[in-house]
Amino acid sequence: MASKKQTVELIALQCEVCKRRNYTTAKNRRNTQEKLEFKKYCPHDRKHTLHKETKIK
Ligand SMILES: [Zn+2]
């Protein structure tokens, strides 16, 4: 059964150190209302850094 309303939103994950957007992911607005934060590898800093949710557009 296909849902009519899309609650999934595409977001970018921005490195807190160099402010580059290294990753994109999908977020379910209904389940997740707080800002997403992930510890991910940044190829620019060459280490794991905190990446925070930002809008893609
Ligand atoms: Zn970085």
N, CA, C, O and the ligand as a Tripos MOL2 file, in Angstrom:
@<TRIPOS>MOLECULE
protein
  229   227    58     0     0
PROTEIN
NO_CHARGES

@<TRIPOS>ATOM
      1 N           0.8420   -1.1950    0.0000 N.3       1 MET1
      2 CA          0.0000    0.0000    0.0000 C.3       1 MET1
      3 C           0.8800    1.2480    0.0000 C.2       1 MET1
      4 O           1.7080    1.4330    0.8920 O.2       1 MET1
      5 N           0.7010    2.0710   -0.9700 N.am      2 ALA2
      6 CA          1.5140    3.2830   -1.0750 C.3       2 ALA2
      7 C           0.8960    4.3940   -0.2420 C.2       2 ALA2
      8 O          -0.3190    4.5940   -0.2490 O.2       2 ALA2
      9 N           1.7320    5.0980    0.4590 N.am      3 SER3
     10 CA          1.2440    6.1970    1.2810 C.3       3 SER3
     11 C           1.0900    7.4560    0.4380 C.2       3 SER3
     12 O           1.8690    7.7040   -0.4820 O.2       3 SER3
     13 N           0.0980    8.2250    0.7590 N.am      4 LYS4
     14 CA         -0.1710    9.4400   -0.0180 C.3       4 LYS4
     15 C           0.7870   10.5610    0.3830 C.2       4 LYS4
     16 O           1.3170   11.2780   -0.4660 O.2       4 LYS4
     17 N           0.9930   10.6950    1.6720 N.am      5 LYS5
     18 CA          1.8140   11.8170    2.1420 C.3       5 LYS5
     19 C           3.2610   11.3930    2.3430 C.2       5 LYS5
     20 O           3.5460   10.3950    3.0050 O.2       5 LYS5
     21 N           4.1470   12.1490    1.7730 N.am      6 GLN6
     22 CA          5.5700   11.8930    1.9650 C.3       6 GLN6
     23 C           6.0420   12.6330    3.2190 C.2       6 GLN6
     24 O           6.0250   13.8630    3.2800 O.2       6 GLN6
     25 N           6.4560   11.8620    4.1990 N.am      7 THR7
     26 CA          6.9800   12.4910    5.4080 C.3       7 THR7
     27 C           8.4920   12.3890    5.4640 C.2       7 THR7
     28 O           9.1290   12.8600    6.4070 O.2       7 THR7
     29 N           9.0560   11.7670    4.4400 N.am      8 VAL8
     30 CA         10.5110   11.6230    4.4080 C.3       8 VAL8
     31 C          11.1120   12.8180    3.6900 C.2       8 VAL8
     32 O          10.6880   13.1810    2.5930 O.2       8 VAL8
     33 N          12.0910   13.4120    4.3180 N.am      9 GLU9
     34 CA         12.7170   14.6100    3.7910 C.3       9 GLU9
     35 C          14.2020   14.3410    3.5750 C.2       9 GLU9
     36 O          14.8640   13.7390    4.4210 O.2       9 GLU9
     37 N          14.7100   14.7870    2.4520 N.am     10 LEU10
     38 CA         16.1490   14.6460    2.2140 C.3      10 LEU10
     39 C          16.8940   15.7680    2.9190 C.2      10 LEU10
     40 O          16.5090   16.9340    2.8400 O.2      10 LEU10
     41 N          17.9600   15.3990    3.6050 N.am     11 ILE11
     42 CA         18.7740   16.3880    4.2970 C.3      11 ILE11
     43 C          20.2430   16.1420    3.9700 C.2      11 ILE11
     44 O          20.6200   15.0660    3.5080 O.2      11 ILE11
     45 N          21.0510   17.1480    4.2160 N.am     12 ALA12
     46 CA         22.4920   17.0060    4.0640 C.3      12 ALA12
     47 C          23.1230   16.9850    5.4420 C.2      12 ALA12
     48 O          22.6180   17.6050    6.3780 O.2      12 ALA12
     49 N          24.2330   16.2670    5.5610 N.am     13 LEU13
     50 CA         24.9760   16.2510    6.8280 C.3      13 LEU13
     51 C          26.2480   17.0670    6.6470 C.2      13 LEU13
     52 O          27.1010   16.7500    5.8190 O.2      13 LEU13
     53 N          26.3510   18.1120    7.4330 N.am     14 GLN14
     54 CA         27.4340   19.0600    7.3020 C.3      14 GLN14
     55 C          28.4600   18.8650    8.4030 C.2      14 GLN14
     56 O          28.1180   18.7650    9.5810 O.2      14 GLN14
     57 N          29.7000   18.8150    8.0080 N.am     15 CYS15
     58 CA         30.8020   18.6730    8.9550 C.3      15 CYS15
     59 C          30.9050   19.9210    9.8150 C.2      15 CYS15
     60 O          30.9000   21.0370    9.2970 O.2      15 CYS15
     61 N          30.9990   19.7360   11.1240 N.am     16 GLU16
     62 CA         31.0980   20.8700   12.0380 C.3      16 GLU16
     63 C          32.4860   21.5070   12.0080 C.2      16 GLU16
     64 O          32.6470   22.6430   12.4530 O.2      16 GLU16
     65 N          33.4590   20.8180   11.5080 N.am     17 VAL17
     66 CA         34.8270   21.3420   11.5040 C.3      17 VAL17
     67 C          35.0780   22.2050   10.2630 C.2      17 VAL17
     68 O          35.4970   23.3560   10.3830 O.2      17 VAL17
     69 N          34.8270   21.6570    9.0870 N.am     18 CYS18
     70 CA         35.1440   22.3890    7.8530 C.3      18 CYS18
     71 C          33.9040   22.9350    7.1550 C.2      18 CYS18
     72 O          34.0140   23.6380    6.1500 O.2      18 CYS18
     73 N          32.7240   22.6160    7.6830 N.am     19 LYS19
     74 CA         31.4470   23.1240    7.1640 C.3      19 LYS19
     75 C          31.1310   22.6200    5.7600 C.2      19 LYS19
     76 O          30.3250   23.2180    5.0470 O.2      19 LYS19
     77 N          31.7530   21.5430    5.3740 N.am     20 ARG20
     78 CA         31.4080   20.9530    4.0800 C.3      20 ARG20
     79 C          30.2930   19.9310    4.2680 C.2      20 ARG20
     80 O          30.1630   19.3040    5.3190 O.2      20 ARG20
     81 N          29.5110   19.7900    3.2350 N.am     21 ARG21
     82 CA         28.4300   18.7970    3.2750 C.3      21 ARG21
     83 C          28.9160   17.5060    2.6450 C.2      21 ARG21
     84 O          29.0680   17.4160    1.4270 O.2      21 ARG21
     85 N          29.1530   16.5330    3.4620 N.am     22 ASN22
     86 CA         29.7660   15.2950    2.9930 C.3      22 ASN22
     87 C          28.7630   14.1920    2.7190 C.2      22 ASN22
     88 O          29.0500   13.2700    1.9560 O.2      22 ASN22
     89 N          27.6120   14.2720    3.3170 N.am     23 TYR23
     90 CA         26.6630   13.1640    3.2020 C.3      23 TYR23
     91 C          25.2470   13.7010    3.0000 C.2      23 TYR23
     92 O          24.9060   14.8010    3.4350 O.2      23 TYR23
     93 N          24.4500   12.8980    2.3360 N.am     24 THR24
     94 CA         23.0210   13.1720    2.3010 C.3      24 THR24
     95 C          22.3030   11.9560    2.8610 C.2      24 THR24
     96 O          22.7820   10.8280    2.7400 O.2      24 THR24
     97 N          21.1630   12.1920    3.4680 N.am     25 THR25
     98 CA         20.3900   11.0930    4.0170 C.3      25 THR25
     99 C          18.9200   11.4710    4.0240 C.2      25 THR25
    100 O          18.5570   12.6230    3.7860 O.2      25 THR25
    101 N          18.0990   10.5050    4.2940 N.am     26 ALA26
    102 CA         16.6650   10.7560    4.3800 C.3      26 ALA26
    103 C          16.2450   10.7180    5.8310 C.2      26 ALA26
    104 O          16.7250    9.9000    6.6150 O.2      26 ALA26
    105 N          15.3460   11.6110    6.1740 N.am     27 LYS27
    106 CA         14.8710   11.7090    7.5510 C.3      27 LYS27
    107 C          13.3510   11.6290    7.5500 C.2      27 LYS27
    108 O          12.6820   12.3020    6.7650 O.2      27 LYS27
    109 N          12.8310   10.8240    8.4120 N.am     28 ASN28
    110 CA         11.3850   10.7290    8.5570 C.3      28 ASN28
    111 C          10.9180   11.7840    9.5510 C.2      28 ASN28
    112 O          11.1830   11.6840   10.7490 O.2      28 ASN28
    113 N          10.2290   12.7820    9.0500 N.am     29 ARG29
    114 CA          9.7850   13.9010    9.9030 C.3      29 ARG29
    115 C           8.8600   13.4420   11.0150 C.2      29 ARG29
    116 O           8.8670   13.9980   12.1140 O.2      29 ARG29
    117 N           8.0720   12.4330   10.7230 N.am     30 ARG30
    118 CA          7.0960   11.9980   11.7250 C.3      30 ARG30
    119 C           7.7850   11.3610   12.9320 C.2      30 ARG30
    120 O           7.3510   11.5330   14.0710 O.2      30 ARG30
    121 N           8.8620   10.6250   12.6670 N.am     31 ASN31
    122 CA          9.5440    9.9260   13.7600 C.3      31 ASN31
    123 C          10.6470   10.7650   14.3910 C.2      31 ASN31
    124 O          10.9770   10.5880   15.5630 O.2      31 ASN31
    125 N          11.2090   11.6670   13.6180 N.am     32 THR32
    126 CA         12.3990   12.3890   14.0630 C.3      32 THR32
    127 C          12.1610   13.8800   13.9370 C.2      32 THR32
    128 O          12.1580   14.4210   12.8310 O.2      32 THR32
    129 N          11.9630   14.5450   15.0560 N.am     33 GLN33
    130 CA         11.7030   15.9820   15.0110 C.3      33 GLN33
    131 C          12.9260   16.7850   15.4280 C.2      33 GLN33
    132 O          13.0630   17.9530   15.0670 O.2      33 GLN33
    133 N          13.8050   16.1610   16.1820 N.am     34 GLU34
    134 CA         15.0130   16.8770   16.5690 C.3      34 GLU34
    135 C          16.0250   16.8510   15.4300 C.2      34 GLU34
    136 O          15.9090   16.0500   14.5020 O.2      34 GLU34
    137 N          17.0050   17.7230   15.5070 N.am     35 LYS35
    138 CA         18.0640   17.7720   14.4960 C.3      35 LYS35
    139 C          18.9430   16.5390   14.6080 C.2      35 LYS35
    140 O          19.3000   16.1020   15.7020 O.2      35 LYS35
    141 N          19.2760   15.9970   13.4640 N.am     36 LEU36
    142 CA         20.1180   14.8140   13.4510 C.3      36 LEU36
    143 C          21.5890   15.1980   13.5860 C.2      36 LEU36
    144 O          22.0420   16.2160   13.0610 O.2      36 LEU36
    145 N          22.3120   14.3550   14.3010 N.am     37 GLU37
    146 CA         23.7600   14.5280   14.4370 C.3      37 GLU37
    147 C          24.4080   13.1620   14.3350 C.2      37 GLU37
    148 O          23.9680   12.2050   14.9710 O.2      37 GLU37
    149 N          25.4540   13.0790   13.5320 N.am     38 PHE38
    150 CA         26.1610   11.8150   13.3950 C.3      38 PHE38
    151 C          27.6590   12.0610   13.4650 C.2      38 PHE38
    152 O          28.1610   13.0860   13.0030 O.2      38 PHE38
    153 N          28.3500   11.1140   14.0450 N.am     39 LYS39
    154 CA         29.7970   11.1310   13.9600 C.3      39 LYS39
    155 C          30.1770   10.3540   12.7090 C.2      39 LYS39
    156 O          29.9700    9.1440   12.6240 O.2      39 LYS39
    157 N          30.7400   11.0730   11.7350 N.am     40 LYS40
    158 CA         31.0590   10.4400   10.4470 C.3      40 LYS40
    159 C          32.4380   10.8650    9.9970 C.2      40 LYS40
    160 O          33.0070   11.8570   10.4540 O.2      40 LYS40
    161 N          32.9510   10.0610    9.0710 N.am     41 TYR41
    162 CA         34.2820   10.3530    8.5410 C.3      41 TYR41
    163 C          34.2080   11.5190    7.5680 C.2      41 TYR41
    164 O          33.3950   11.5120    6.6440 O.2      41 TYR41
    165 N          35.0440   12.5030    7.7720 N.am     42 CYS42
    166 CA         35.1500   13.6250    6.8390 C.3      42 CYS42
    167 C          36.4120   13.4590    6.0120 C.2      42 CYS42
    168 O          37.5110   13.4610    6.5680 O.2      42 CYS42
    169 N          36.2860   13.3140    4.7030 N.am     43 PRO43
    170 CA         37.4710   13.1250    3.8540 C.3      43 PRO43
    171 C          38.3420   14.3780    3.7800 C.2      43 PRO43
    172 O          39.5200   14.2920    3.4330 O.2      43 PRO43
    173 N          37.7770   15.5310    4.1010 N.am     44 HIS44
    174 CA         38.5420   16.7800    4.0570 C.3      44 HIS44
    175 C          39.3930   16.9400    5.3100 C.2      44 HIS44
    176 O          40.5350   17.3950    5.2440 O.2      44 HIS44
    177 N          38.8290   16.5620    6.4460 N.am     45 ASP45
    178 CA         39.5910   16.6220    7.6960 C.3      45 ASP45
    179 C          40.3740   15.3400    7.9510 C.2      45 ASP45
    180 O          41.2620   15.2900    8.8020 O.2      45 ASP45
    181 N          40.0190   14.3000    7.1850 N.am     46 ARG46
    182 CA         40.6640   12.9860    7.3180 C.3      46 ARG46
    183 C          40.5240   12.4090    8.7160 C.2      46 ARG46
    184 O          41.4500   11.7970    9.2480 O.2      46 ARG46
    185 N          39.3720   12.6100    9.2930 N.am     47 LYS47
    186 CA         39.0710   11.9970   10.5860 C.3      47 LYS47
    187 C          37.5620   12.0200   10.7970 C.2      47 LYS47
    188 O          36.8280   12.6360   10.0230 O.2      47 LYS47
    189 N          37.1100   11.3550   11.8360 N.am     48 HIS48
    190 CA         35.6980   11.3900   12.1730 C.3      48 HIS48
    191 C          35.3700   12.6930   12.8830 C.2      48 HIS48
    192 O          36.0400   13.0860   13.8380 O.2      48 HIS48
    193 N          34.3330   13.3500   12.4010 N.am     49 THR49
    194 CA         33.9060   14.6050   13.0010 C.3      49 THR49
    195 C          32.3990   14.5570   13.1810 C.2      49 THR49
    196 O          31.7270   13.6620   12.6690 O.2      49 THR49
    197 N          31.8760   15.5290   13.9130 N.am     50 LEU50
    198 CA         30.4280   15.6220   14.0890 C.3      50 LEU50
    199 C          29.8080   16.2490   12.8470 C.2      50 LEU50
    200 O          30.2400   17.3060   12.3870 O.2      50 LEU50
    201 N          28.8000   15.5900   12.3180 N.am     51 HIS51
    202 CA         28.0570   16.0980   11.1690 C.3      51 HIS51
    203 C          26.6390   16.4020   11.6170 C.2      51 HIS51
    204 O          25.9840   15.5770   12.2540 O.2      51 HIS51
    205 N          26.1750   17.5890   11.2790 N.am     52 LYS52
    206 CA         24.8320   18.0030   11.6900 C.3      52 LYS52
    207 C          23.9360   18.1980   10.4870 C.2      52 LYS52
    208 O          24.3870   18.5000    9.3830 O.2      52 LYS52
    209 N          22.6610   18.0170   10.7350 N.am     53 GLU53
    210 CA         21.6630   18.1340    9.6860 C.3      53 GLU53
    211 C          21.5730   19.5610    9.1510 C.2      53 GLU53
    212 O          21.5600   20.5270    9.9140 O.2      53 GLU53
    213 N          21.5100   19.6740    7.8130 N.am     54 THR54
    214 CA         21.2040   20.9570    7.1820 C.3      54 THR54
    215 C          20.2430   20.6980    6.0420 C.2      54 THR54
    216 O          20.1200   19.5730    5.5590 O.2      54 THR54
    217 N          19.5760   21.7320    5.6260 N.am     55 LYS55
    218 CA         18.6750   21.6150    4.4810 C.3      55 LYS55
    219 C          19.4970   21.4630    3.2120 C.2      55 LYS55
    220 O          20.5940   22.0100    3.0970 O.2      55 LYS55
    221 N          18.9540   20.7150    2.2630 N.am     56 ILE56
    222 CA         19.6570   20.5460    0.9960 C.3      56 ILE56
    223 C          19.4640   21.7700    0.1200 C.2      56 ILE56
    224 O          20.3990   22.2110   -0.5490 O.2      56 ILE56
    225 N          18.2480   22.3260    0.1190 N.am     57 LYS57
    226 CA         18.0160   23.4850   -0.7430 C.3      57 LYS57
    227 C          18.0370   24.7760    0.0590 C.2      57 LYS57
    228 O          17.8590   25.8560   -0.5050 O.2      57 LYS57
    229 ZN         35.2210   18.3060    7.7070 Zn       58 ZN58
@<TRIPOS>BOND
     1     1     2 1
     2     2     3 1
     3     3     4 2
     4     3     5 am
     5     5     6 1
     6     6     7 1
     7     7     8 2
     8     7     9 am
     9     9    10 1
    10    10    11 1
    11    11    12 2
    12    11    13 am
    13    13    14 1
    14    14    15 1
    15    15    16 2
    16    15    17 am
    17    17    18 1
    18    18    19 1
    19    19    20 2
    20    19    21 am
    21    21    22 1
    22    22    23 1
    23    23    24 2
    24    23    25 am
    25    25    26 1
    26    26    27 1
    27    27    28 2
    28    27    29 am
    29    29    30 1
    30    30    31 1
    31    31    32 2
    32    31    33 am
    33    33    34 1
    34    34    35 1
    35    35    36 2
    36    35    37 am
    37    37    38 1
    38    38    39 1
    39    39    40 2
    40    39    41 am
    41    41    42 1
    42    42    43 1
    43    43    44 2
    44    43    45 am
    45    45    46 1
    46    46    47 1
    47    47    48 2
    48    47    49 am
    49    49    50 1
    50    50    51 1
    51    51    52 2
    52    51    53 am
    53    53    54 1
    54    54    55 1
    55    55    56 2
    56    55    57 am
    57    57    58 1
    58    58    59 1
    59    59    60 2
    60    59    61 am
    61    61    62 1
    62    62    63 1
    63    63    64 2
    64    63    65 am
    65    65    66 1
    66    66    67 1
    67    67    68 2
    68    67    69 am
    69    69    70 1
    70    70    71 1
    71    71    72 2
    72    71    73 am
    73    73    74 1
    74    74    75 1
    75    75    76 2
    76    75    77 am
    77    77    78 1
    78    78    79 1
    79    79    80 2
    80    79    81 am
    81    81    82 1
    82    82    83 1
    83    83    84 2
    84    83    85 am
    85    85    86 1
    86    86    87 1
    87    87    88 2
    88    87    89 am
    89    89    90 1
    90    90    91 1
    91    91    92 2
    92    91    93 am
    93    93    94 1
    94    94    95 1
    95    95    96 2
    96    95    97 am
    97    97    98 1
    98    98    99 1
    99    99   100 2
   100    99   101 am
   101   101   102 1
   102   102   103 1
   103   103   104 2
   104   103   105 am
   105   105   106 1
   106   106   107 1
   107   107   108 2
   108   107   109 am
   109   109   110 1
   110   110   111 1
   111   111   112 2
   112   111   113 am
   113   113   114 1
   114   114   115 1
   115   115   116 2
   116   115   117 am
   117   117   118 1
   118   118   119 1
   119   119   120 2
   120   119   121 am
   121   121   122 1
   122   122   123 1
   123   123   124 2
   124   123   125 am
   125   125   126 1
   126   126   127 1
   127   127   128 2
   128   127   129 am
   129   129   130 1
   130   130   131 1
   131   131   132 2
   132   131   133 am
   133   133   134 1
   134   134   135 1
   135   135   136 2
   136   135   137 am
   137   137   138 1
   138   138   139 1
   139   139   140 2
   140   139   141 am
   141   141   142 1
   142   142   143 1
   143   143   144 2
   144   143   145 am
   145   145   146 1
   146   146   147 1
   147   147   148 2
   148   147   149 am
   149   149   150 1
   150   150   151 1
   151   151   152 2
   152   151   153 am
   153   153   154 1
   154   154   155 1
   155   155   156 2
   156   155   157 am
   157   157   158 1
   158   158   159 1
   159   159   160 2
   160   159   161 am
   161   161   162 1
   162   162   163 1
   163   163   164 2
   164   163   165 am
   165   165   166 1
   166   166   167 1
   167   167   168 2
   168   167   169 am
   169   169   170 1
   170   170   171 1
   171   171   172 2
   172   171   173 am
   173   173   174 1
   174   174   175 1
   175   175   176 2
   176   175   177 am
   177   177   178 1
   178   178   179 1
   179   179   180 2
   180   179   181 am
   181   181   182 1
   182   182   183 1
   183   183   184 2
   184   183   185 am
   185   185   186 1
   186   186   187 1
   187   187   188 2
   188   187   189 am
   189   189   190 1
   190   190   191 1
   191   191   192 2
   192   191   193 am
   193   193   194 1
   194   194   195 1
   195   195   196 2
   196   195   197 am
   197   197   198 1
   198   198   199 1
   199   199   200 2
   200   199   201 am
   201   201   202 1
   202   202   203 1
   203   203   204 2
   204   203   205 am
   205   205   206 1
   206   206   207 1
   207   207   208 2
   208   207   209 am
   209   209   210 1
   210   210   211 1
   211   211   212 2
   212   211   213 am
   213   213   214 1
   214   214   215 1
   215   215   216 2
   216   215   217 am
   217   217   218 1
   218   218   219 1
   219   219   220 2
   220   219   221 am
   221   221   222 1
   222   222   223 1
   223   223   224 2
   224   223   225 am
   225   225   226 1
   226   226   227 1
   227   227   228 2
@<TRIPOS>SUBSTRUCTURE
     1 MET1         2 RESIDUE 1 A MET
     2 ALA2         6 RESIDUE 1 A ALA
     3 SER3        10 RESIDUE 1 A SER
     4 LYS4        14 RESIDUE 1 A LYS
     5 LYS5        18 RESIDUE 1 A LYS
     6 GLN6        22 RESIDUE 1 A GLN
     7 THR7        26 RESIDUE 1 A THR
     8 VAL8        30 RESIDUE 1 A VAL
     9 GLU9        34 RESIDUE 1 A GLU
    10 LEU10       38 RESIDUE 1 A LEU
    11 ILE11       42 RESIDUE 1 A ILE
    12 ALA12       46 RESIDUE 1 A ALA
    13 LEU13       50 RESIDUE 1 A LEU
    14 GLN14       54 RESIDUE 1 A GLN
    15 CYS15       58 RESIDUE 1 A CYS
    16 GLU16       62 RESIDUE 1 A GLU
    17 VAL17       66 RESIDUE 1 A VAL
    18 CYS18       70 RESIDUE 1 A CYS
    19 LYS19       74 RESIDUE 1 A LYS
    20 ARG20       78 RESIDUE 1 A ARG
    21 ARG21       82 RESIDUE 1 A ARG
    22 ASN22       86 RESIDUE 1 A ASN
    23 TYR23       90 RESIDUE 1 A TYR
    24 THR24       94 RESIDUE 1 A THR
    25 THR25       98 RESIDUE 1 A THR
    26 ALA26      102 RESIDUE 1 A ALA
    27 LYS27      106 RESIDUE 1 A LYS
    28 ASN28      110 RESIDUE 1 A ASN
    29 ARG29      114 RESIDUE 1 A ARG
    30 ARG30      118 RESIDUE 1 A ARG
    31 ASN31      122 RESIDUE 1 A ASN
    32 THR32      126 RESIDUE 1 A THR
    33 GLN33      130 RESIDUE 1 A GLN
    34 GLU34      134 RESIDUE 1 A GLU
    35 LYS35      138 RESIDUE 1 A LYS
    36 LEU36      142 RESIDUE 1 A LEU
    37 GLU37      146 RESIDUE 1 A GLU
    38 PHE38      150 RESIDUE 1 A PHE
    39 LYS39      154 RESIDUE 1 A LYS
    40 LYS40      158 RESIDUE 1 A LYS
    41 TYR41      162 RESIDUE 1 A TYR
    42 CYS42      166 RESIDUE 1 A CYS
    43 PRO43      170 RESIDUE 1 A PRO
    44 HIS44      174 RESIDUE 1 A HIS
    45 ASP45      178 RESIDUE 1 A ASP
    46 ARG46      182 RESIDUE 1 A ARG
    47 LYS47      186 RESIDUE 1 A LYS
    48 HIS48      190 RESIDUE 1 A HIS
    49 THR49      194 RESIDUE 1 A THR
    50 LEU50      198 RESIDUE 1 A LEU
    51 HIS51      202 RESIDUE 1 A HIS
    52 LYS52      206 RESIDUE 1 A LYS
    53 GLU53      210 RESIDUE 1 A GLU
    54 THR54      214 RESIDUE 1 A THR
    55 LYS55      218 RESIDUE 1 A LYS
    56 ILE56      222 RESIDUE 1 A ILE
    57 LYS57      226 RESIDUE 1 A LYS
    58 ZN58       229 GROUP 0 **** ****
